[in-house]
Each structure stands twice: as structure tokens, then as C-alpha cells.
Amino acid sequence: MKISARNAIPGKIKKIKLGAVNAEITLQVGRGIEVVSVISVASAKALKLKKGKTAHAVIKASDVMIGVDH
């Protein structure tokens, strides 16, 4: 897989929740660490996503913000 985004985090698909139009994909990227993505059902089917399959969370953003509680 070659992409221009610098943040591609590998993991395993833990859960897929299909809706009428969108699919919520939960990717386990580390022990106790999950990334959730919402993609179209059509894309989920085209990628042949299924629980346990290896996938990558690809994060493309121009800003990354950090917050703290006071």
C-alpha cells in the first residue's frame, strides 16, 4: 500500500457496524487502543472488510490539536 498520508496505523478489525448508508469500523491498533472510522457501506464491501482482517487507519489532517483538563 503506497499513500501520501504519513499516519497509517496498522491494526485488526475488531467490529463492523453496518447502517443503511455508513459503516462504523472499529480497528484495534494496540492493547486497549482502538480507532473508529465511519465509511460508506459501499466502501466497506469494496474493501471486503471483515472481523479479524488486518487493515490500516489512515489519518490525513493538516492540524493535530492537544487538550488537557484543568
N, CA, C and O atoms as a GROMACS GRO file, in nm:
protein
  280
    1MET      N    1   0.086  -0.117   0.000
    1MET     CA    2   0.000   0.000   0.000
    1MET      C    3   0.090   0.123   0.000
    1MET      O    4   0.171   0.141   0.091
    2LYS      N    5   0.078   0.206  -0.100
    2LYS     CA    6   0.151   0.332  -0.106
    2LYS      C    7   0.051   0.446  -0.106
    2LYS      O    8  -0.039   0.452  -0.190
    3ILE      N    9   0.068   0.536  -0.010
    3ILE     CA   10  -0.020   0.653   0.002
    3ILE      C   11   0.063   0.772   0.045
    3ILE      O   12   0.176   0.756   0.092
    4SER      N   13   0.009   0.892   0.029
    4SER     CA   14   0.083   1.011   0.066
    4SER      C   15   0.068   1.047   0.213
    4SER      O   16   0.150   1.120   0.267
    5ALA      N   17  -0.036   0.996   0.279
    5ALA     CA   18  -0.056   1.027   0.421
    5ALA      C   19   0.055   0.965   0.504
    5ALA      O   20   0.093   0.850   0.481
    6ARG      N   21   0.107   1.039   0.598
    6ARG     CA   22   0.217   0.990   0.681
    6ARG      C   23   0.170   0.906   0.798
    6ARG      O   24   0.249   0.830   0.855
    7ASN      N   25   0.046   0.917   0.836
    7ASN     CA   26  -0.005   0.847   0.953
    7ASN      C   27  -0.093   0.730   0.912
    7ASN      O   28  -0.214   0.744   0.898
    8ALA      N   29  -0.032   0.615   0.893
    8ALA     CA   30  -0.104   0.492   0.862
    8ALA      C   31  -0.074   0.394   0.975
    8ALA      O   32   0.038   0.345   0.988
    9ILE      N   33  -0.176   0.366   1.056
    9ILE     CA   34  -0.158   0.285   1.176
    9ILE      C   35  -0.218   0.147   1.150
    9ILE      O   36  -0.338   0.135   1.127
   10PRO      N   37  -0.135   0.041   1.155
   10PRO     CA   38  -0.187  -0.093   1.130
   10PRO      C   39  -0.264  -0.147   1.250
   10PRO      O   40  -0.237  -0.111   1.365
   11GLY      N   41  -0.359  -0.234   1.223
   11GLY     CA   42  -0.435  -0.298   1.330
   11GLY      C   43  -0.523  -0.408   1.274
   11GLY      O   44  -0.513  -0.445   1.157
   12LYS      N   45  -0.608  -0.461   1.361
   12LYS     CA   46  -0.702  -0.566   1.322
   12LYS      C   47  -0.844  -0.516   1.342
   12LYS      O   48  -0.873  -0.447   1.440
   13ILE      N   49  -0.931  -0.550   1.249
   13ILE     CA   50  -1.071  -0.508   1.260
   13ILE      C   51  -1.135  -0.584   1.376
   13ILE      O   52  -1.137  -0.707   1.378
   14LYS      N   53  -1.186  -0.508   1.472
   14LYS     CA   54  -1.249  -0.566   1.591
   14LYS      C   55  -1.400  -0.576   1.576
   14LYS      O   56  -1.462  -0.672   1.621
   15LYS      N   57  -1.460  -0.474   1.511
   15LYS     CA   58  -1.605  -0.471   1.499
   15LYS      C   59  -1.645  -0.393   1.374
   15LYS      O   60  -1.580  -0.296   1.337
   16ILE      N   61  -1.753  -0.438   1.311
   16ILE     CA   62  -1.812  -0.368   1.198
   16ILE      C   63  -1.960  -0.352   1.227
   16ILE      O   64  -2.031  -0.450   1.248
   17LYS      N   65  -2.005  -0.228   1.227
   17LYS     CA   66  -2.147  -0.199   1.250
   17LYS      C   67  -2.202  -0.135   1.122
   17LYS      O   68  -2.170  -0.021   1.090
   18LEU      N   69  -2.285  -0.210   1.051
   18LEU     CA   70  -2.340  -0.162   0.925
   18LEU      C   71  -2.469  -0.085   0.948
   18LEU      O   72  -2.558  -0.130   1.021
   19GLY      N   73  -2.480   0.031   0.885
   19GLY     CA   74  -2.603   0.108   0.885
   19GLY      C   75  -2.662   0.106   0.745
   19GLY      O   76  -2.619   0.029   0.660
   20ALA      N   77  -2.761   0.189   0.723
   20ALA     CA   78  -2.825   0.195   0.592
   20ALA      C   79  -2.730   0.249   0.485
   20ALA      O   80  -2.732   0.203   0.371
   21VAL      N   81  -2.648   0.347   0.523
   21VAL     CA   82  -2.558   0.412   0.428
   21VAL      C   83  -2.412   0.400   0.470
   21VAL      O   84  -2.324   0.379   0.387
   22ASN      N   85  -2.387   0.414   0.601
   22ASN     CA   86  -2.250   0.415   0.653
   22ASN      C   87  -2.219   0.290   0.733
   22ASN      O   88  -2.309   0.221   0.783
   23ALA      N   89  -2.091   0.261   0.745
   23ALA     CA   90  -2.042   0.152   0.828
   23ALA      C   91  -1.944   0.209   0.930
   23ALA      O   92  -1.859   0.291   0.896
   24GLU      N   93  -1.957   0.165   1.054
   24GLU     CA   94  -1.865   0.207   1.160
   24GLU      C   95  -1.766   0.093   1.181
   24GLU      O   96  -1.805  -0.017   1.220
   25ILE      N   97  -1.640   0.121   1.155
   25ILE     CA   98  -1.535   0.020   1.162
   25ILE      C   99  -1.448   0.050   1.285
   25ILE      O  100  -1.394   0.160   1.298
   26THR      N  101  -1.436  -0.049   1.374
   26THR     CA  102  -1.350  -0.036   1.492
   26THR      C  103  -1.225  -0.116   1.467
   26THR      O  104  -1.230  -0.237   1.444
   27LEU      N  105  -1.112  -0.048   1.471
   27LEU     CA  106  -0.981  -0.109   1.444
   27LEU      C  107  -0.900  -0.109   1.572
   27LEU      O  108  -0.877  -0.003   1.631
   28GLN      N  109  -0.857  -0.226   1.616
   28GLN     CA  110  -0.772  -0.233   1.735
   28GLN      C  111  -0.628  -0.216   1.690
   28GLN      O  112  -0.576  -0.297   1.614
   29VAL      N  113  -0.564  -0.108   1.736
   29VAL     CA  114  -0.430  -0.075   1.690
   29VAL      C  115  -0.324  -0.101   1.797
   29VAL      O  116  -0.204  -0.089   1.771
   30GLY      N  117  -0.368  -0.136   1.915
   30GLY     CA  118  -0.278  -0.168   2.025
   30GLY      C  119  -0.359  -0.223   2.140
   30GLY      O  120  -0.482  -0.223   2.135
   31ARG      N  121  -0.292  -0.271   2.243
   31ARG     CA  122  -0.363  -0.325   2.357
   31ARG      C  123  -0.445  -0.214   2.422
   31ARG      O  124  -0.390  -0.118   2.476
   32GLY      N  125  -0.577  -0.229   2.416
   32GLY     CA  126  -0.666  -0.129   2.474
   32GLY      C  127  -0.679   0.000   2.394
   32GLY      O  128  -0.737   0.097   2.442
   33ILE      N  129  -0.626   0.001   2.272
   33ILE     CA  130  -0.631   0.122   2.189
   33ILE      C  131  -0.708   0.090   2.061
   33ILE      O  132  -0.670   0.001   1.985
   34GLU      N  133  -0.816   0.165   2.039
   34GLU     CA  134  -0.899   0.146   1.921
   34GLU      C  135  -0.914   0.277   1.844
   34GLU      O  136  -0.914   0.386   1.903
   35VAL      N  137  -0.928   0.264   1.714
   35VAL     CA  138  -0.958   0.377   1.626
   35VAL      C  139  -1.089   0.342   1.557
   35VAL      O  140  -1.104   0.231   1.504
   36VAL      N  141  -1.183   0.435   1.557
   36VAL     CA  142  -1.312   0.412   1.493
   36VAL      C  143  -1.324   0.503   1.372
   36VAL      O  144  -1.296   0.623   1.378
   37SER      N  145  -1.366   0.444   1.261
   37SER     CA  146  -1.383   0.519   1.137
   37SER      C  147  -1.523   0.496   1.083
   37SER      O  148  -1.577   0.386   1.095
   38VAL      N  149  -1.581   0.598   1.024
   38VAL     CA  150  -1.710   0.586   0.958
   38VAL      C  151  -1.686   0.601   0.808
   38VAL      O  152  -1.639   0.704   0.761
   39ILE      N  153  -1.718   0.495   0.735
   39ILE     CA  154  -1.702   0.495   0.590
   39ILE      C  155  -1.835   0.450   0.528
   39ILE      O  156  -1.926   0.407   0.600
   40SER      N  157  -1.845   0.460   0.400
   40SER     CA  158  -1.969   0.415   0.334
   40SER      C  159  -1.976   0.262   0.336
   40SER      O  160  -1.874   0.194   0.338
   41VAL      N  161  -2.098   0.210   0.335
   41VAL     CA  162  -2.117   0.065   0.327
   41VAL      C  163  -2.056   0.014   0.197
   41VAL      O  164  -1.996  -0.094   0.194
   42ALA      N  165  -2.072   0.092   0.090
   42ALA     CA  166  -2.015   0.053  -0.039
   42ALA      C  167  -1.863   0.036  -0.030
   42ALA      O  168  -1.807  -0.058  -0.087
   43SER      N  169  -1.797   0.126   0.041
   43SER     CA  170  -1.651   0.116   0.057
   43SER      C  171  -1.614  -0.005   0.142
   43SER      O  172  -1.518  -0.075   0.111
   44ALA      N  173  -1.689  -0.029   0.248
   44ALA     CA  174  -1.662  -0.145   0.333
   44ALA      C  175  -1.674  -0.274   0.253
   44ALA      O  176  -1.593  -0.365   0.269
   45LYS      N  177  -1.774  -0.281   0.166
   45LYS     CA  178  -1.792  -0.400   0.082
   45LYS      C  179  -1.682  -0.411  -0.022
   45LYS      O  180  -1.630  -0.520  -0.047
   46ALA      N  181  -1.645  -0.299  -0.083
   46ALA     CA  182  -1.540  -0.300  -0.185
   46ALA      C  183  -1.406  -0.343  -0.126
   46ALA      O  184  -1.327  -0.410  -0.194
   47LEU      N  185  -1.380  -0.306   0.000
   47LEU     CA  186  -1.256  -0.344   0.068
   47LEU      C  187  -1.263  -0.484   0.127
   47LEU      O  188  -1.163  -0.536   0.178
   48LYS      N  189  -1.382  -0.546   0.120
   48LYS     CA  190  -1.404  -0.681   0.174
   48LYS      C  191  -1.363  -0.688   0.321
   48LYS      O  192  -1.294  -0.781   0.363
   49LEU      N  193  -1.407  -0.588   0.397
   49LEU     CA  194  -1.373  -0.583   0.539
   49LEU      C  195  -1.447  -0.691   0.616
   49LEU      O  196  -1.565  -0.717   0.590
   50LYS      N  197  -1.377  -0.753   0.710
   50LYS     CA  198  -1.440  -0.849   0.798
   50LYS      C  199  -1.363  -0.853   0.930
   50LYS      O  200  -1.245  -0.817   0.935
   51LYS      N  201  -1.430  -0.895   1.034
   51LYS     CA  202  -1.369  -0.901   1.167
   51LYS      C  203  -1.244  -0.988   1.161
   51LYS      O  204  -1.244  -1.097   1.103
   52GLY      N  205  -1.136  -0.938   1.224
   52GLY     CA  206  -1.010  -1.011   1.229
   52GLY      C  207  -0.914  -0.980   1.116
   52GLY      O  208  -0.796  -1.017   1.123
   53LYS      N  209  -0.962  -0.912   1.012
   53LYS     CA  210  -0.877  -0.879   0.898
   53LYS      C  211  -0.782  -0.765   0.935
   53LYS      O  212  -0.820  -0.673   1.008
   54THR      N  213  -0.660  -0.771   0.886
   54THR     CA  214  -0.564  -0.662   0.906
   54THR      C  215  -0.602  -0.545   0.817
   54THR      O  216  -0.636  -0.563   0.700
   55ALA      N  217  -0.596  -0.426   0.874
   55ALA     CA  218  -0.627  -0.304   0.799
   55ALA      C  219  -0.543  -0.191   0.857
   55ALA      O  220  -0.474  -0.209   0.957
   56HIS      N  221  -0.548  -0.076   0.794
   56HIS     CA  222  -0.474   0.041   0.840
   56HIS      C  223  -0.570   0.158   0.861
   56HIS      O  224  -0.656   0.184   0.778
   57ALA      N  225  -0.553   0.228   0.971
   57ALA     CA  226  -0.621   0.355   0.992
   57ALA      C  227  -0.532   0.460   0.928
   57ALA      O  228  -0.418   0.481   0.972
   58VAL      N  229  -0.582   0.527   0.827
   58VAL     CA  230  -0.504   0.629   0.756
   58VAL      C  231  -0.559   0.764   0.798
   58VAL      O  232  -0.675   0.797   0.772
   59ILE      N  233  -0.473   0.843   0.862
   59ILE     CA  234  -0.515   0.972   0.918
   59ILE      C  235  -0.446   1.083   0.840
   59ILE      O  236  -0.324   1.093   0.838
   60LYS      N  237  -0.527   1.166   0.777
   60LYS     CA  238  -0.474   1.277   0.698
   60LYS      C  239  -0.537   1.405   0.752
   60LYS      O  240  -0.656   1.429   0.734
   61ALA      N  241  -0.458   1.484   0.816
   61ALA     CA  242  -0.509   1.609   0.872
   61ALA      C  243  -0.398   1.714   0.868
   61ALA      O  244  -0.280   1.682   0.881
   62SER      N  245  -0.438   1.837   0.851
   62SER     CA  246  -0.339   1.944   0.850
   62SER      C  247  -0.308   1.993   0.991
   62SER      O  248  -0.206   2.058   1.012
   63ASP      N  249  -0.395   1.964   1.086
   63ASP     CA  250  -0.375   2.006   1.224
   63ASP      C  251  -0.403   1.891   1.320
   63ASP      O  252  -0.497   1.814   1.300
   64VAL      N  253  -0.321   1.880   1.420
   64VAL     CA  254  -0.346   1.788   1.530
   64VAL      C  255  -0.347   1.871   1.656
   64VAL      O  256  -0.246   1.933   1.690
   65MET      N  257  -0.461   1.872   1.726
   65MET     CA  258  -0.472   1.954   1.847
   65MET      C  259  -0.456   1.866   1.970
   65MET      O  260  -0.484   1.746   1.967
   66ILE      N  261  -0.412   1.927   2.078
   66ILE     CA  262  -0.396   1.859   2.206
   66ILE      C  263  -0.472   1.938   2.311
   66ILE      O  264  -0.463   2.061   2.315
   67GLY      N  265  -0.547   1.869   2.396
   67GLY     CA  266  -0.623   1.934   2.503
   67GLY      C  267  -0.593   1.868   2.636
   67GLY      O  268  -0.555   1.752   2.641
   68VAL      N  269  -0.611   1.942   2.741
   68VAL     CA  270  -0.593   1.889   2.876
   68VAL      C  271  -0.710   1.937   2.964
   68VAL      O  272  -0.769   2.042   2.939
   69ASP      N  273  -0.740   1.858   3.065
   69ASP     CA  274  -0.839   1.900   3.164
   69ASP      C  275  -0.768   1.990   3.265
   69ASP      O  276  -0.650   1.970   3.295
   70HIS      N  277  -0.842   2.089   3.317
   70HIS     CA  278  -0.782   2.181   3.415
   70HIS      C  279  -0.790   2.124   3.553
   70HIS      O  280  -0.744   2.187   3.648
   0.00000   0.00000   0.00000
